[in-house]
Amino acid sequence: MELNEKYIFDNKGNKESVVLPYNQYLKILEIIEDNEDIQDYLQFLKKEEELVNYDEAMKELDL
């Protein structure tokens, strides 16, 4: 994605802020949210591997 950003500088010439077209801002938010969803899903898969079926757990405990 090509950005059409514009910078706002302070009185010393340092970049202080960035201005983006609204549609680009929305696209960036969408990408961030998608990334968060992917991270949540990967965490779920990691936890799912740690789960043990009830019947298997009972057998392992000899109950």
N, C-alpha and C positions, 0 to 999 in steps of 0.2 A: 504494500500500500504506500503510495507516494503521499507525503504530507505537504501541505501548503501552510506551514507554520510561519508566524511572524513573531519576532522577539520584541520585548519591551526591556529597555536598558535603564539602569540607574544612572545617577549623575556622574559616576566614575567610569561608565562604559561597560559595566558588568551586566550580563544577562540576568534579568530579574523575573520575568514572566514569559509565558508563551501563549499566543493566541492562535486558535485553530478554527477553521470553518466548523460550524455546528455539526454537519453530517460526518465529518472526520472524527470529531469528538465522540459522537454516538457509536461509530464503528469501533473506536478504541475501547469504549466501555463494554461493548458486546464481546470483543476479544478477551478482555479481562474476565468477564463473567463466565465465558466458555472455559477459560483456563481454570477458574476456580471450580467449575463443575467437574472438569477432568481430574483435578487434584482430589476432590471429594470422592469421586468414583474409584480412583486408584487406592485411596485410603480404605474404602469399603472392601475392595478386593483383597487387600493385605490382611484386613481383619477377618474376612471370610475364610481365608486359609487357616487361621488360628482356631476356628470353630470346630467342634467335634460333634458328630451326630449323637443324640441322646442314647440310642441303643448301643452304639459303639462305646460310649463312655461307661455305661453300666457293665458291659462285658469286661472292659479294662479294669473296673473296680471290683469285679466278681460279685455283682449285686443282682 
